Every structure is written in structure tokens, then in C-alpha cells.
Amino acid sequence: MLVRSGVAASDPTGLLGADDVTGLMSRLAPGCGAPGAVPADDAYEAASQLPSAPVYRTICGDVWFDVDSVNGMVLQRLDSSRRAYRWAYQALHTLDFPVLVQHPATRTLIVVGLCTLGFLFSITGILIGWRRLLLSLSRS
């Protein structure tokens, strides 16, 4: 956690502000940029402990840090390999590519089409297995 002991947060709500995160990140990793609030529709989402509290992202060279404004915890550390993994694995499994997110009807059509294709493959596997079972029972 990046919380400073004995010092209250600058925000009257008790949440850490961008200035607090800047000071805390300067101790964690030198040369970081100014933190900014992570938008709710960000591709690399990180959830705060308090649903309405902002999460701040600060970029330190090639590494991104997402910091919870509730308690100063680093929620995620994203380097280039973690960002590539997010697109290679998670985006392929959820189909949340930016183009498809902007066109939900197309995304839904693709998801339903892929599910139908998977269902048809399953049916063919069941039919092949059933025929093989019948063939082995008729020989006995």
C-alpha cells in the first residue's frame, strides 16, 4: 500500500487525490508522469474497493500503475507483456475489441455465430461417438 502514515488524504471525502498519488508514486518508481483517472470503459480496467472511487493511472516509462484512491494500493502493474497478454487472451475470449464494442449488434451476431458453430461441432462429436458405440455393440 502507498498510504502515508499519520497524514490525511487531501480530498475531504478521505480519498487520495491525484497529488497524493503523484507523491506516493515518486517513492515507488522515479520518473513517472502525472496520474489521471482511469475511465470506466478503459480496456485495462481496474476496480476500486469502493465502486464510486476513482482509480488513478500513472505511466512510468513502459510500465503502467493503477492505484486505488481509497487506500493507495497498486491494483495492477501493466508492462508491455501484460498489455499484449490482455489483447491476445482476454480480448479474444470476450470479443471486446474497440471496433466491436462500438458496434454491439455486430458483436452479438459474432458471439451467437461462434456459439452456434461450437454447438454444431459438439453435435457432430456426439453423432460420431454414437455411431461408433452402435458399431462396437453390433460386433459383440
C-alpha positions in Angstrom: 0.0 0.0 0.0 1.1 3.5 -0.7 -0.6 5.2 2.2 1.3 7.7 4.2 1.0 7.1 7.9 -0.3 10.0 10.0 -1.2 12.2 7.0 -4.8 12.6 5.9 -5.7 12.5 2.2 -6.1 15.9 0.6 -9.6 15.1 -0.5 -12.3 15.9 2.1 -14.0 12.5 1.3 -10.9 10.7 2.6 -9.9 9.5 -0.9 -6.5 10.1 -2.3 -6.3 12.7 -5.0 -4.0 13.0 -8.0 -1.5 15.0 -6.0 -1.3 12.3 -3.3 -0.8 9.6 -5.9 1.9 11.6 -7.5 3.8 11.9 -4.2 3.4 8.3 -3.5 4.4 7.1 -6.9 7.6 9.2 -6.8 8.7 6.9 -4.0 7.7 3.7 -5.8 9.1 4.5 -9.2 11.0 7.7 -10.2 10.3 9.5 -13.4 6.5 8.8 -13.5 4.1 11.0 -15.4 1.1 12.8 -13.8 -1.6 10.4 -12.8 -5.0 10.5 -14.4 -8.3 9.0 -13.5 -8.9 5.7 -15.4 -12.2 5.9 -17.4 -14.9 3.3 -16.7 -14.7 2.0 -20.2 -10.9 1.5 -20.2 -9.6 -1.6 -22.0 -7.3 -2.3 -19.0 -10.0 -1.9 -16.3 -9.2 -2.0 -12.6 -11.9 -1.9 -10.0 -11.6 0.2 -6.8 -12.6 -1.2 -3.4 -15.3 1.5 -3.3 -17.3 1.3 -6.5 -17.6 5.1 -7.0 -14.0 5.9 -6.1 -11.6 6.8 -8.9 -8.6 4.7 -9.9 -5.6 6.6 -11.0 -3.2 5.5 -13.7 0.4 6.7 -13.8 2.8 5.8 -16.5 6.4 5.2 -15.6 8.3 4.6 -18.8 6.9 1.3 -20.2 5.1 0.4 -17.0 1.6 1.5 -16.0 0.5 1.5 -12.4 -3.2 1.7 -11.5 -3.6 3.0 -7.9 -6.8 2.8 -5.8 -7.8 6.2 -4.4 -9.5 4.5 -1.4 -6.4 3.1 0.2 -3.4 3.7 -2.1 -3.0 0.1 -3.2 -1.4 -0.7 -6.5 -4.3 -2.6 -8.2 -2.3 -3.6 -11.2 1.1 -3.2 -12.8 1.0 -3.4 -16.6 4.1 -3.7 -18.6 4.2 -4.4 -22.3 3.9 -8.2 -21.9 0.8 -7.9 -19.7 -0.9 -5.5 -22.1 -0.1 -7.9 -25.0 -1.5 -10.8 -23.0 -4.7 -8.8 -22.3 -5.3 -8.5 -26.0 -4.1 -12.0 -27.0 -6.1 -13.8 -24.4 -8.9 -11.8 -22.8 -10.0 -9.8 -25.8 -10.2 -13.0 -27.9 -12.3 -14.7 -25.3 -14.7 -11.7 -24.6 -14.5 -10.1 -28.1 -14.2 -6.7 -26.5 -12.1 -5.2 -29.3 -12.7 -1.4 -29.6 -14.4 -1.8 -33.0 -16.8 -4.5 -31.8 -17.6 -2.6 -28.6 -18.6 0.4 -30.7 -21.0 -1.9 -32.7 -22.8 -4.1 -30.1 -25.2 -5.6 -32.7 -22.2 -6.9 -34.8 -20.5 -8.2 -31.6 -23.7 -10.0 -30.6 -24.0 -11.5 -34.0 -20.4 -12.8 -34.0 -20.8 -14.2 -30.5 -24.1 -16.0 -31.4 -22.4 -17.3 -34.6 -19.4 -18.6 -32.8 -21.7 -20.3 -30.2 -23.7 -21.9 -33.0 -20.6 -23.1 -34.6 -19.4 -24.6 -31.3 -22.8 -26.3 -30.8 -22.7 -27.8 -34.3 -19.2 -29.2 -33.6 -20.5 -30.7 -30.4 -23.4 -32.4 -32.2 -21.1 -33.9 -34.8 -18.9 -35.3 -32.0 -22.0 -36.8 -30.3 -23.1 -38.3 -33.7 -19.7 -39.8 -34.4 -19.5 -41.2 -30.9 -23.0 -42.7 -31.1 -22.3 -44.4 -34.4 -19.0 -45.8 -33.1 -20.8 -47.1 -30.0 -23.5 -48.7 -32.0 -20.9 -50.3 -34.3 -19.0 -51.7 -31.4 -22.2 -53.1 -29.8 -23.3 -54.8 -33.0 -20.0 -56.6 -33.3 -20.2 -58.1 -29.8 
